[in-house]
């Protein structure tokens, strides 16, 4: 992919951070509602909490999760970070894909069922805990950027270094070491 221009990259970065934080906030909101529904001693309160969760999962979670995934993918492909060059980017990609899939195909049906039945459901506490933990972890690695280059990243960096040497008219560090003695006067 062609590198993103600075204004485009910055705009996309702001969008990505905003929707990522929104996804974390929604997950914490679902945790609060799931806890309220599970611990309520009144079936009316339980059903109201689960119906509120349904509004979040139907109208907000999937669009915000998709926007997070797509904006992160475009950012990784359009910047030097790359998608599979650095471990932290690669891990965020897969965690985002897994949590988006789980939200869409596991959490939403569970919320729909709980809203219809109005009975306490412990999985509506567990799922937001797992997702919130994943989003907090992804936030931490976005800030800390740990673990360095992937194998692919190291290979691409070596190729870029070789091209830079060739562009300067040298054959690279290995070739230069082998011919140094032949070029020096005796």
PEJO-V536001 format. One record per run of one state. SS is the DSSP state (~ for helix, > for strand, _ for the rest). FROM is the first residue (numbers start at 0). TO is the last residue. Records with the same first field share a line. If there is no record, write none. Layout:
SS = FROM-TO, FROM-TO
This chain:
_ = 0-4, 39-41, 77-84, 117-121, 144-147, 149-149, 167-171, 183-185
~ = 5-38, 42-76, 86-116, 122-143, 150-166, 172-182
> = 85-85, 148-148
